[in-house]
């Protein structure tokens, strides 16, 4: 028996999302009177792997295979399923990000496990196994029951805290059984931005809507994001107009985010956008229209033009940071 | 080559969400049903590829797992330009059971390219495409934001957290697509709507498949407290909130 967590790495390093996942696995394992095991694929230095122990992993299974470059779904699935079998995992947990969404359903089929995706808390109960997740893109919460013996979960980023737990993690190396058929896809090129805050991982998100008035008017927003260590997001019209890249679109058909603080500039708050941000802990909005729906979702609001408010806000933040 | 697009029939994205039966069932009364937005983008891209690659693409099929009430959604997909439609006559219960239904059909009638949306806007599962690929033992590429067919070779762009990748894959494969795959979903033309009436819509019997999960209860998020307004001339107040309350500076 065990809870197995798959932790993705970024050029050999873990991010907050990885520690949250390990902490979740550790707390779930404690409820189930078992241990949390982590599987890590690719080259990660030993000292980095050891960090996972500080969040409750009791064992880390390291898999290195020189054929692996980038995410190859079939190969990663086979590796995780083999480790799950070896460790007798009852529950396998992934982050609910691009990589987790790619792998978790495949692993679920392999293990004949029922899957709950985007869960945002520890289970309501273990028998029956019931867990909460957002449904209808943030407009409601569903309690999903998993009936199968084995279970696969994906954990929504920023929904649980990474709690430190002093486990002395054992690191072992595992050699998976892989054939060429597992490598039917090939990553030809990777364009990774490693110095930027990931939108789904960010504590603070600074976001702009149509009220930003054009593609060339984002410098102040970028400046504020820099000052706050925030990720940048935008609304659908903004990405559709090509003012900002699609990867920054937050809302129904874009990303769903759950930061601690979401700052909305020039966003009126269409229902599709609100769905994508409703899990944010604090929403702050600046908009010219005092009746804009964004103010119904916001905790603090300023009625004003972003072109005038932003420079003042940047100045005030800069001053405050000096103190 | 043949392309299959798996469609999900979902409530319009502006629907006010309500539940019935003591919050155990989604209240479908008065709901407008649409093609799941990502699936609609996948269909649009499939048609673009078909039109720009000569005779390479033999046909574009759309498929849904659902009862007869999902047929208007399939007809809409035919009106947009799909060549034929398949409905697997099963009540969709969970991703595992739905993926098993699609697997049954694909094993009988193979496709070279299978496209699924990255999630459905109702239960936000992000699950069926990946499960289908594993059932079929096919390669899968997920979060695909670009799909290109050049000289019979497939190229894909994939979004990753903090970047983008370019991939190639063998055929057959499953692509799980997201925003960016097509610019705007196509809207059916009057001619398309007329033609859709005579295009084939085949109903296939369900295969035996278990569901492994089920929703037992729903709740709506608690109402928000009233927004506290700060004067635009006094942004310093907001900075105080940043520092003292939110602790972000």
Interface residues (C-beta under 8 A of the other chain):
Chain A: X8 X10 X70 X71 X73 X74 X77 X96 X97 X98 X99 X101 X102 X103 X104 X105 X106 X107 X108 X109 X110 X112 X113 X114 X115 X116 X117 X118 X130 X133 X134 X135 X136 X137 X138 X139 X140 X141 X142 X143 X144 X145 X146 X147 X148 X154 X184 X185 X186 X187 X188 X189 X190 X191 X192 X193 X194 X196 X198 X200 X201 X203 X204 X227 X228 X239 X240 X246 X247 X249 X252 X253 X254 X256 X260 X261 X271 X272 X278 X282 X284 X285 X295 X296 X297 X298 X299 X300 X301 X302 X303 X304 X308 X309 X312 X313 X316 X317 X319 X320 X321
Chain B: X11 X13 X14 X15 X17 X19 X37 X38 X94 X95 X96 X99 X118 X119 X121 X122 X123 X124 X125 X126 X127 X128 X129 X130 X131 X133 X134 X135 X139 X140 X141 X142 X143 X145 X158 X159 X160 X161 X162 X163 X164 X165 X166 X167 X168 X169 X170 X173 X176 X179 X180 X183 X184 X211 X212 X213 X214 X215 X216 X217 X218 X219 X220 X221 X224 X225 X227 X228 X229 X230 X231 X232 X235 X236 X238 X239 X241 X242 X243 X246 X248 X249
